[in-house]
Amino acid sequence: MRVGIGYHNRQDATWLGRHVAEDAMANGAIERPSLVLAFCSGQTDHAAYFNALQAVIGDDVPIIGGSAVGIITNHHLSYEGDPAGAAVIESDTLLFRVAAVCDLDKDEKGAGQALGKEISDHRAGKLLLMFYDSVKDPPSASSPPIMNASPPLIEGIEEAMGSEVPIIGAGLLADYAFSHTRQFCGSFVDSQCAVGILLDGAFKPYYRIMHGCAPLDGIYHTITKIKGSVVYEVDGLPVVKLIDETYGNRNWRHQVPLRRLTIGVNHGEKYGPFEEGHYVNRVIAGSLPHGQGIVLFEPDLEEGTQIVFMLRDSAKMIESARKNAEGLMEEVLAHGRRPAFGLYIDCAGRAAHISETLSEEAREVQDVFNRQGTPLLGFYSGVEVAPLLGKSRGLDWTGVLMILAEE
Amino acid sequence: MEDDTRTQLAEQLKAARSEVAHYREIAEEVGKVRLRETEELSQLISELRQAQELLKQRNTELDSFINNIPDMAWLKDARSRFIAVNRAFGEAVGMDPKTLVGQTVEVCYGKEKADAFREHDRRVMEAGKRVVLEERFADSENGETWVEAIKSPILDDSGRVTGTAGIARDISHRKRMEMALQKAHEELEKRVKERTAELLEANTTLKHEIAERKRAEMALRKSEERFRRLFEHSNDAVIIHESGKILDVNQSTCEMLGYSREQLVSMSIFDLHPEEDRPECLGKINTIRAGRGRQFETQWMRADGTMVDVEVSSRVVDPENGIVQGLGRDISRRKEIQDELLKTKKLESIGMLAGGIAHDYNNLLSIILGSISMAREDLKPEYGISEFLKEAEKACFRAKNLTRQLVTFSKGGAPIKETAPVSELIRESARHALRGSSASLDFSASNGAWLVDYDKGQMEDVITYLVTNAHEAMPGDGVIKVRVENVHLGGEHQEPGLSFQEGRYVRISVQDKGVGIPEQLLPSIFDPYFSTKEMGDQKGMGLGLATAYSIIKRHDGHIGVESKVGVGTTFRVYLPASEKGLLDEKDGHREIDRLPSTAEKILVMEDEEMLRDLTGKMLERLGYEVQLTKDGGEAVGLYKAAMDAGVPFDGAILDLTVPGGMGGKQALRKLCEMDPKVKAIVSSGYSDDPVMTDWRQHGFVGAIVKPYQKKDLREVLLKAFSDDDT
């Protein structure tokens, strides 16, 4: 497997597409491209970028990906301007099937079922890479952004193709304003779509999830009133009032999403030692205008669910990125495999200017991959999808790092 | 017991709940503190990030500034180790600036210099003040390099000196300039002293020079007088003018133009030109005044209105005042010679064409003429066609004449000259030309007319053309005067419009009182095909006068014309008199009318078959025994065979030119080798060929020009064979 990475930052989407593709082909010494993963800033003309990529690489080579808040490669990291990047993969042993379904905003689960059926009808696989439009409705004066829910999407996929194949992917985010996104669906570009590629062949996928949150006070609260992704009450009390008391003020209500607090569900021992991998985090997208409740990124919680308020911890986030990146690379090497390509799906909230850190946590990942000379493509996303605690899930505030390793 | 236990347990539960609530409160409080601290920490980080961004921006600006200044700049710590150096410094020492950080200057300049620099740094830090230093570096490539360094202490917030900052620039150029200036200053001082001494000496010399100058001025005045005399006595006209206004002229100018000096100095150069030539004259003056002295030909108008051709050399003699000196040389004579030459060239070019076809044409005419004459001999009068043959024969003669005229133009057409008097031939030719006309001839010739070397046939033609021309110029009856006179010409004796070498000439003049020729046509009348008469037949073809001109030129003579409209025209022909002196005209003609005394045997070599056969028949009728052959090779063979057989030929007629074969000249050479006494006659249509004109010199005993008739053959043979007898 040969992988070439291309990156540029320029407004002209056609120029961008052509030069990103040419650089990737040159860097990877690619002669016959098999597959392309490509992402670009939400304000880039996606169709022009896609067409320019195709013009260089060939219109018979599937391109999957889409909008991203920013781009990460071995030597570049940017969420300013018009960054774009692509990984061009050439492999005679990589088998894949690409499928895409749209109308995600109408029925996430149905879309998942259709996607799963389309892909699994043809072959088995070792990994499903899946990217979907995470924004159902951009924010308005009366509402925080409404997201397409990953749980029903994943549930639909697994219903159609079983849960044995790990799903790694992302809910795509175009920018910090939660604008509409677009997806590269193999041979076309569209919105409200989920595009998946089932990978099989002579490789093994390795992955890890980077965290960065810890329980605020360790106190469990029980959701007592919830509707979809809007939580109204916990412990029989208005959740907004509880958060007001915790902050000691109401300023947090203007934050979209909340910068410090998330909702965590502990899937490990309730009062056992803290294990970051046991928690599923849900970002609080914001509060309703009149303080009736808070809106979560995902509508997968229900009444009776016990939650803890989680506090974002930048130091832990960076430490987690370094520790997991190094651990994952060591694991691949320990198994005697060659890390051929890395994909880093990084929550847009983990970028330094949002998480208010002095350094980028993604630098830790770059360092590990550069030391090893492994091609790396990453992007900033809205929702990360990866198996956690034995089940593929939509995750918030995480980084999902995956390596395709060859024997 | 159970109640007690329940009570205890309830109390324990209560206490536990209280404790849990307490811990929860603590936990909640801890959570709030953590959140607040995190918020505060984030705020600090946010501010720090902003500060970092600002610092980064400042550093970028500073780097940009410090790296873009052309001077070397650096920062050192208190131990004189580099904290930072700029690009210019790196370039100056040939090292990467980054590698210098942490090092001392020793890595760049060696220990000795480094110690000196460290001492400078120490002094700056101790004094806490800026110092300015000049350092000299010896450079093997560039020689000596000078640097000016400004070193300042670096102070921290408390005012403590933490290191030094320096900036240095290469002042080698300035130093070199200063040194050069100093040297120049010293040199100047020295020169001033020397110059002062020189001036003192010069002052003395100057006095001598003044005296010398006075002597020189005297010499100059004398020189001016000499030049004035030269000006006055120059054969060329000299005119001094300012923008055309004549300031002075010499005597030659007055003589040339017929004005007095006083008249000329009141005129301008433009007055010497016709009205229409004045713009061109102005252009030439402007060109000369622009500093481009030039030579050109023009015409000046004399006081009497006639024009004189002059060659003018002009140049500006006083550029400041625009004074121009023009030298005018009378080139009328040269122009006449040039015109003559041009005319000759014109004729030659036409003759070249005619000469090219003459050979074949004459061969054909020979056949036709010969055949006609033979036919006429054989014809019985009663057949009644003799007149037709006679007309055909006349036409052939006219064709023959036409060919001869054309060939005359060529460089050939050279006359076959005899030394003889011309009077009788001229009278007969004139009479013949006027035969049948109403005009009468008034002929006179001076007694004792000199002999002339001339071609009779050509001279007959000349007279015929001139007399015919005179007759045609007179409508109706009239008298044409023809005169033959001896004249001495050349030197001071010249005829208008003609150029003579000094010597004796026979002048033949033909005068009519006809319509006359307009003056503007006179220069063209000798041009081929120039005619004022209508075209057609031979009359009016415009070849007559041109042919006459050509013939006279080939006799080294001259022909001129004088004419006035309504009065008449006089042509004058000048032929150089022969060096052979006078001859009684009665002895001038020798009749050759006898038949061959014996039946000589003749070999005829002629490449043209029909002419060969015809010539053979004509000779047979004249009583000769004839053998025919087509080229020189065969002729030589036949001649030898006849000799060997003891019946040699008495003579041979040899065609000069045999295409692809041996010609007459080469054949004669071969024949002479066998028989040195061979008598050969050369025949050719190329009358201009040197062999034809000087046949005797080439070993022949006679020449016959094609086309020829039986009587021509008879005449040439009789003469050739009789020469031997006489």
Interface residues (C-beta under 8 A of the other chain):
Chain A: L216 D217 G218 I219 T246 Y247 G248 R259 R260 L261 F309 L311 R312 D313 S314 A352 H353 E356 T357 L358
Chain B: R24 A27 E28 V30 G31 K32 R34 L35 R36 T38 E39 S42 I45 S46 L48 R49 Q52
